[in-house]
Amino acid sequence: AKAVDANRSEIVFLSGGTEANNHAIKGIYWKRQQDRPRKLIVSAATEHHALLDPIEWLSRHEGAEIAQVPVGLNGELDLAALASLVQARGEEIALVSLMWVNNETGVITDIGKVVEIASAVDIPVHSDAIAALGHIPLSFKGSGLTAMSISAHKVGGPIGIGALVVS
């Protein structure tokens, strides 16, 4: 909790980052179906399979629709495209789920800006922060995220230990 600037009551230990992503994405999606169905999940094609797989599972098994925000040639998320999508279809969006840092390219997503865009219409945001942990300062409290996935093995901890940070 101290390492990611969160309250200890916000930490849920799991078997790794993949499980944390599954719990966050599916849990937020299902919660958003309770009050009023919102079928659209927003992500990007450059995401890790541990994030894309549960989104694709929800598409196949639960009727979710997937919208992938484009990235530029440098790998950075097109924030204008995200803002346009949120403006056009915000009422349909169940959640936005993006990696904070891409584990292959090192590109850092401006999570603060993503949360700002999404929160304008009360859309929860999840971030896979597994590649960010230990490499850039993380503040769950300051991020505005609804949920954040982390994993111990990326910072020298044991394999099979992860956590979901949930507000």
Backbone torsions as a table, in degrees:
resi	resn	phi	psi	omega
1	ALA	NA	-42.7	178.8
2	LYS	-64.2	-39.5	-176.8
3	ALA	-63.6	-27.0	-178.2
4	VAL	-117.4	13.2	177.6
5	ASP	54.0	58.9	178.6
6	ALA	-131.3	163.3	172.2
7	ASN	-77.1	143.2	-178.4
8	ARG	-62.4	-24.8	177.5
9	SER	-72.7	-9.7	179.2
10	GLU	-91.9	-2.6	-175.6
11	ILE	-97.0	125.1	175.2
12	VAL	-119.4	114.2	-179.4
13	PHE	-78.4	138.0	-178.4
14	LEU	-138.4	-176.1	-175.4
15	SER	-81.8	1.9	178.1
16	GLY	155.3	-177.9	-178.9
17	GLY	-66.9	-35.5	179.7
18	THR	-63.1	-44.7	178.4
19	GLU	-65.8	-38.0	177.9
20	ALA	-61.9	-43.2	177.4
21	ASN	-62.6	-43.4	178.7
22	ASN	-59.9	-47.8	-179.6
23	HIS	-61.8	-44.4	-177.5
24	ALA	-65.5	-53.2	-174.1
25	ILE	-65.5	-50.7	-179.3
26	LYS	-68.3	-40.9	-179.0
27	GLY	-63.3	-46.2	178.7
28	ILE	-65.7	-43.4	179.9
29	TYR	-57.8	-50.8	-177.9
30	TRP	-65.1	-38.1	177.8
31	LYS	-61.8	-40.1	-178.8
32	ARG	-70.9	-15.7	177.7
33	GLN	-82.9	-18.0	-174.8
34	GLN	-68.8	-46.1	-176.8
35	ASP	-85.0	-42.3	178.5
36	ARG	-160.8	124.3	-176.9
37	PRO	-57.1	127.3	173.6
38	ARG	-130.7	110.3	-169.4
39	LYS	-97.1	-10.0	-172.9
40	LEU	-90.4	127.5	175.0
41	ILE	-113.7	129.1	-177.1
42	VAL	-105.6	131.0	178.1
43	SER	-152.7	-157.2	177.5
44	ALA	-141.6	151.9	-177.9
45	ALA	-66.4	-19.3	-177.2
46	THR	-86.5	7.1	-177.9
47	GLU	-74.0	158.8	176.2
48	HIS	-67.1	148.3	-179.0
49	HIS	-60.2	-26.2	179.0
50	ALA	-67.0	-19.4	175.5
51	LEU	-96.1	-41.3	-178.3
52	LEU	-70.7	-35.6	-176.7
53	ASP	-59.5	-47.9	178.5
54	PRO	-66.9	-29.5	176.6
55	ILE	-67.0	-44.9	178.2
56	GLU	-66.0	-35.8	176.7
57	TRP	-61.3	-45.1	179.0
58	LEU	-63.0	-33.5	177.2
59	SER	-65.9	-47.3	-178.1
60	ARG	-70.0	-39.8	-170.7
61	HIS	-104.6	-19.3	-174.4
62	GLU	-125.0	2.8	177.6
63	GLY	77.7	17.9	178.2
64	ALA	-68.0	151.3	173.6
65	GLU	-107.4	140.9	-178.2
66	ILE	-110.2	131.3	172.5
67	ALA	-120.1	123.0	179.5
68	GLN	-105.6	118.5	177.7
69	VAL	-72.3	134.0	-179.8
70	PRO	-69.2	157.8	173.1
71	VAL	-119.1	152.9	178.8
72	GLY	-78.5	179.4	179.9
73	LEU	-61.1	-26.4	178.5
74	ASN	-85.2	-1.0	178.7
75	GLY	88.8	-1.9	-179.8
76	GLU	-79.0	140.6	179.4
77	LEU	-61.3	137.6	177.4
78	ASP	-80.7	93.7	-175.8
79	LEU	-65.6	-30.7	177.0
80	ALA	-65.9	-39.4	177.7
81	ALA	-66.2	-39.7	176.7
82	LEU	-61.7	-46.6	-180.0
83	ALA	-60.9	-40.6	178.6
84	SER	-64.6	-42.9	178.6
85	LEU	-63.1	-45.2	-179.9
86	VAL	-64.3	-39.5	178.6
87	GLN	-65.2	-41.6	-176.9
88	ALA	-77.0	-36.6	-170.8
89	ARG	-131.1	20.2	-175.0
90	GLY	-51.8	-37.8	-178.6
91	GLU	-69.6	-16.0	-179.2
92	GLU	-96.8	-10.5	-171.2
93	ILE	-84.0	123.3	177.3
94	ALA	-78.7	-43.1	-179.6
95	LEU	-166.7	163.0	170.5
96	VAL	-114.3	133.0	179.9
97	SER	-135.6	118.2	-176.2
98	LEU	-143.7	151.1	173.9
99	MET	-73.7	142.1	177.2
100	TRP	-74.1	-43.4	176.7
101	VAL	-131.9	130.0	178.5
102	ASN	-73.5	125.4	-176.0
103	ASN	-69.2	-18.4	-179.8
104	GLU	-98.2	-38.4	-175.0
105	THR	-102.7	-20.9	-177.1
106	GLY	81.0	2.3	-180.0
107	VAL	-65.2	132.1	-179.5
108	ILE	-99.6	123.4	177.0
109	THR	-82.0	138.2	177.5
110	ASP	-77.2	80.6	-176.5
111	ILE	-60.6	-36.1	177.9
112	GLY	-58.4	-42.7	179.2
113	LYS	-70.5	-39.3	177.3
114	VAL	-59.3	-47.6	179.8
115	VAL	-63.3	-40.6	178.7
116	GLU	-59.8	-45.9	179.5
117	ILE	-63.3	-48.3	-176.3
118	ALA	-69.7	-38.5	-176.3
119	SER	-70.9	-15.8	177.1
120	ALA	-59.9	-27.0	176.9
121	VAL	-125.7	28.7	172.1
122	ASP	59.7	45.4	177.4
123	ILE	-100.2	125.8	176.7
124	PRO	-69.8	146.3	179.9
125	VAL	-123.7	131.1	173.8
126	HIS	-111.7	141.9	174.3
127	SER	-130.1	132.6	169.7
128	ASP	-81.5	104.4	-177.0
129	ALA	-104.1	22.1	-175.2
130	ILE	-62.3	-44.6	-179.9
131	ALA	-78.5	-14.3	179.5
132	ALA	-84.5	-34.2	-175.1
133	LEU	-56.4	124.2	178.5
134	GLY	86.1	-7.0	-177.8
135	HIS	-114.4	-31.9	174.6
136	ILE	-133.4	155.9	177.8
137	PRO	-63.9	132.5	177.5
138	LEU	-118.6	132.0	172.9
139	SER	-132.2	102.1	177.2
140	PHE	-61.0	-44.3	-179.8
141	LYS	-58.2	-43.9	-177.8
142	GLY	-79.9	-15.4	-174.5
143	SER	-76.7	-31.1	-173.9
144	GLY	81.3	3.6	179.6
145	LEU	-65.0	153.3	172.3
146	THR	-83.2	-38.5	-178.6
147	ALA	-151.2	151.7	-179.4
148	MET	-145.7	131.3	179.3
149	SER	-98.9	137.2	175.6
150	ILE	-137.7	164.0	-177.9
151	SER	-143.7	141.8	-175.8
152	ALA	-71.7	-36.7	-171.6
153	HIS	-64.8	-20.5	179.1
154	LYS	-77.4	-14.0	179.9
155	VAL	-121.6	28.1	175.8
156	GLY	88.2	4.0	178.5
157	GLY	-84.9	179.8	-178.5
158	PRO	-72.7	149.0	173.0
159	ILE	-68.5	142.2	178.6
160	GLY	92.5	15.9	176.1
161	ILE	-128.6	122.5	177.0
162	GLY	-142.5	175.9	177.5
163	ALA	-149.7	150.4	171.3
164	LEU	-112.4	125.3	176.5
165	VAL	-98.3	122.8	-173.7
166	VAL	-129.7	129.9	178.4
167	SER	-74.7	NA	NA
